Amino acid sequence: MDPVTLTTERLLLRTVGPQDTDAVYAAAQDPEIQRWTTIPSPYLLEHAELFVEQIAPDGWRDASMFTFGVFLPSGELVGMLGLTMRSLGVAEVGFWATKEHRGNGYITEATLRAAHWAFTHLSVDRVEWRAEVGNAGSRAVAERAGFTIEGVLRSAINNKGVRRDCWVGSLLPSDVGLPSTAAYLPAPAPAP
């Protein structure tokens, strides 16, 4: 699949390339990004080069991972967002925000835009969000974007060689006013 560009009122979501290497590298020096994400730590310039020149383009090419740099109209990087295809009709969203742009709602806005695109262009019927238990910033983004927090998965994330419990949540097309591509039969509500 060829990369696409998405927009919101405040943001430009586009694939990253060699021109973004320095910005990705600089942002990834943030200890919080290295702590809560599975990026290498320490994060070297060669990691950023590999990401923008091979990993991101390969994901688009084979339709396995759709990576978007989240930019202000000025061209300043405010974060990264990826949709990774996990199974038929299911994508997992992952994201981080640069330190100076946290708390502005940019990643929530980007997550909703990317999810809408996935629902309408990728035949996705479920976007999952996972984050290590304790990553309150990521959970706040997911909750503001309308994800239903479904629980804790034990030992479900491997972050730098350590298995960790994670929160899991989901966003369905119906949560944002869109139809599903497949019929959905929710479980019956428990009796009072």
Secondary structure as the mmCIF struct_conf table of DSSP 4:
data_model
#
loop_
_struct_conf.conf_type_id
_struct_conf.id
_struct_conf.beg_label_comp_id
_struct_conf.beg_label_asym_id
_struct_conf.beg_label_seq_id
_struct_conf.end_label_comp_id
_struct_conf.end_label_asym_id
_struct_conf.end_label_seq_id
STRN STRN1 LEU A 6 THR A 7
BEND BEND1 GLU A 9 ARG A 10
STRN STRN2 LEU A 12 ARG A 14
HELX_RH_3T_P HELX_RH_3T_P1 PRO A 18 ASP A 20
HELX_RH_AL_P HELX_RH_AL_P1 THR A 21 ALA A 27
TURN_TY1_P TURN_TY1_P1 ALA A 28 GLN A 29
HELX_RH_AL_P HELX_RH_AL_P2 PRO A 31 TRP A 36
BEND BEND2 THR A 37 THR A 37
BEND BEND3 ILE A 39 ILE A 39
BEND BEND4 SER A 41 PRO A 42
HELX_RH_AL_P HELX_RH_AL_P3 LEU A 45 LEU A 50
HELX_RH_PI_P HELX_RH_PI_P1 PHE A 51 ILE A 55
HELX_RH_AL_P HELX_RH_AL_P4 ALA A 56 ARG A 61
TURN_TY1_P TURN_TY1_P2 ASP A 62 ALA A 63
BEND BEND5 SER A 64 SER A 64
STRN STRN3 MET A 65 PHE A 71
TURN_TY1_P TURN_TY1_P3 PRO A 73 SER A 74
BEND BEND6 GLY A 75 GLY A 75
STRN STRN4 LEU A 77 SER A 87
TURN_TY1_P TURN_TY1_P4 LEU A 88 GLY A 89
STRN STRN5 VAL A 90 ALA A 97
HELX_RH_3T_P HELX_RH_3T_P2 LYS A 99 HIS A 101
TURN_TY1_P TURN_TY1_P5 ARG A 102 GLY A 103
BEND BEND7 ASN A 104 GLY A 105
HELX_RH_AL_P HELX_RH_AL_P5 TYR A 106 HIS A 121
BEND BEND8 LEU A 122 LEU A 122
STRN STRN6 ARG A 126 GLU A 132
TURN_TY1_P TURN_TY1_P6 VAL A 133 GLY A 134
HELX_RH_AL_P HELX_RH_AL_P6 ALA A 136 ARG A 144
TURN_TY1_P TURN_TY1_P7 ALA A 145 GLY A 146
HELX_LH_PP_P HELX_LH_PP_P1 PHE A 147 PHE A 147
STRN STRN7 THR A 148 ASN A 159
TURN_TY1_P TURN_TY1_P8 LYS A 160 GLY A 161
STRN STRN8 VAL A 162 LEU A 171
HELX_RH_3T_P HELX_RH_3T_P3 PRO A 173 VAL A 176
TURN_TY1_P TURN_TY1_P9 GLY A 177 GLY A 177
BEND BEND9 THR A 181 ALA A 182
HELX_LH_PP_P HELX_LH_PP_P2 PRO A 186 ALA A 191
#
